[in-house]
Amino acid sequence: MSGAITLPPKLDLRAAGPLRDEILSHSGQDLTLDAGAVTHLGALSLQVIRAAARSWAVAGRSLTISNVSTDLADQLALLGFSADSVTRWEAQP
């Protein structure tokens, strides 16, 4: 079973809580985040996505971002991530 979430344009402080809740509602299934409309990524929403990446990896599930907007790709790069790396969790040695 898999799910999909269409991310809102603004992933700021106000979006972090609802984003967390919506992601958690898809626990136990592969999940794709559609980021085509994202124009702003705040640190707290990034942290929610990174925490989900860890939880999904531990559960053996797939978490991916698709349809990445140019704005999101640019903001992820400034924060040291790419669309692929932000949802990939690798345990530290």
VOPAGU-2260 file (C-alpha; in pm, 1 decimal, decimal comma):
REM VOPAGU-2260
SITE   aa  ch    i         X         Y         Z
SITE  MET   A    0       0,0       0,0       0,0
SITE  SER   A    1     124,5     350,3     -74,1
SITE  GLY   A    2      10,4     704,5     -16,1
SITE  ALA   A    3      71,7    1051,2    -152,4
SITE  ILE   A    4      61,6    1399,1      -5,2
SITE  THR   A    5      52,7    1719,4    -209,2
SITE  LEU   A    6     266,4    1966,9     -18,7
SITE  PRO   A    7     140,8    2324,7      22,6
SITE  PRO   A    8     330,0    2615,5    -135,4
SITE  LYS   A    9     455,9    2747,1     197,3
SITE  LEU   A   10     624,6    2498,3     431,4
SITE  ASP   A   11     689,3    2739,9     715,8
SITE  LEU   A   12     644,0    2727,3    1093,3
SITE  ARG   A   13     263,9    2717,7    1063,9
SITE  ALA   A   14     277,9    2430,1     816,2
SITE  ALA   A   15     509,4    2209,9    1025,4
SITE  GLY   A   16     247,2    2072,2    1266,9
SITE  PRO   A   17     -15,2    1990,4    1003,3
SITE  LEU   A   18     259,0    1843,6     781,1
SITE  ARG   A   19     370,8    1617,0    1064,8
SITE  ASP   A   20      14,3    1504,0    1129,0
SITE  GLU   A   21     -54,6    1433,7     762,4
SITE  ILE   A   22     271,4    1240,2     719,5
SITE  LEU   A   23     201,2    1034,9    1032,6
SITE  SER   A   24    -144,0     946,9     899,8
SITE  HIS   A   25      40,9     748,1     630,4
SITE  SER   A   26     255,9     546,0     873,2
SITE  GLY   A   27     316,8     189,6     766,7
SITE  GLN   A   28     298,5     257,2     394,9
SITE  ASP   A   29     528,3     391,1     126,5
SITE  LEU   A   30     476,1     764,4      84,6
SITE  THR   A   31     538,8    1016,3    -191,9
SITE  LEU   A   32     546,2    1389,2    -119,5
SITE  ASP   A   33     442,5    1591,0    -427,6
SITE  ALA   A   34     644,3    1912,1    -405,0
SITE  GLY   A   35     542,9    2075,8    -732,4
SITE  ALA   A   36     380,1    2376,5    -566,4
SITE  VAL   A   37     639,7    2442,3    -293,8
SITE  THR   A   38     782,0    2795,0    -301,1
SITE  HIS   A   39     914,8    2820,9      56,0
SITE  LEU   A   40    1081,3    2567,7     286,6
SITE  GLY   A   41    1137,2    2655,9     649,9
SITE  ALA   A   42    1373,9    2478,2     884,8
SITE  LEU   A   43    1098,7    2325,8    1099,6
SITE  SER   A   44     920,3    2169,6     802,0
SITE  LEU   A   45    1255,7    2041,5     677,7
SITE  GLN   A   46    1305,4    1884,0    1020,0
SITE  VAL   A   47     961,6    1716,3     994,5
SITE  ILE   A   48    1057,1    1568,1     655,9
SITE  ARG   A   49    1395,8    1451,1     785,7
SITE  ALA   A   50    1234,6    1290,6    1092,5
SITE  ALA   A   51     987,0    1114,9     865,2
SITE  ALA   A   52    1277,0     994,2     648,3
SITE  ARG   A   53    1430,2     832,0     955,6
SITE  SER   A   54    1103,3     677,0    1072,0
SITE  TRP   A   55    1023,2     541,7     726,2
SITE  ALA   A   56    1374,3     397,7     685,3
SITE  VAL   A   57    1356,7     224,3    1024,2
SITE  ALA   A   58    1017,9      77,3     925,2
SITE  GLY   A   59    1160,3     -44,5     592,9
SITE  ARG   A   60     931,5     184,7     395,4
SITE  SER   A   61     995,4     426,5     110,6
SITE  LEU   A   62     959,8     804,4     147,4
SITE  THR   A   63    1019,3    1007,6    -168,5
SITE  ILE   A   64     969,0    1359,0    -299,3
SITE  SER   A   65     839,2    1396,9    -652,2
SITE  ASN   A   66     772,2    1685,1    -889,0
SITE  VAL   A   67    1023,1    1909,7    -707,3
SITE  SER   A   68     973,8    2278,0    -782,0
SITE  THR   A   69    1274,8    2488,5    -877,9
SITE  ASP   A   70    1227,1    2699,4    -563,7
SITE  LEU   A   71    1236,1    2391,8    -341,8
SITE  ALA   A   72    1539,7    2247,6    -519,0
SITE  ASP   A   73    1725,0    2577,4    -471,2
SITE  GLN   A   74    1633,6    2600,5    -102,8
SITE  LEU   A   75    1729,4    2238,5     -37,1
SITE  ALA   A   76    2067,4    2301,0    -201,8
SITE  LEU   A   77    2127,2    2602,1      24,5
SITE  LEU   A   78    2060,1    2374,7     322,4
SITE  GLY   A   79    2293,4    2101,6     197,1
SITE  PHE   A   80    2031,2    1862,4      59,5
SITE  SER   A   81    1889,1    1750,1    -271,8
SITE  ALA   A   82    1543,1    1614,2    -345,2
SITE  ASP   A   83    1688,8    1264,1    -319,5
SITE  SER   A   84    1904,6    1310,5     -11,2
SITE  VAL   A   85    1644,4    1487,6     203,9
SITE  THR   A   86    1428,6    1175,5     221,0
SITE  ARG   A   87    1713,6     925,0     244,7
SITE  TRP   A   88    1821,2     825,8     594,7
SITE  GLU   A   89    2151,1     653,7     654,5
SITE  ALA   A   90    2255,0     553,9    1003,2
SITE  GLN   A   91    2573,5     715,4    1121,9
SITE  PRO   A   92    2858,4     478,0    1216,7
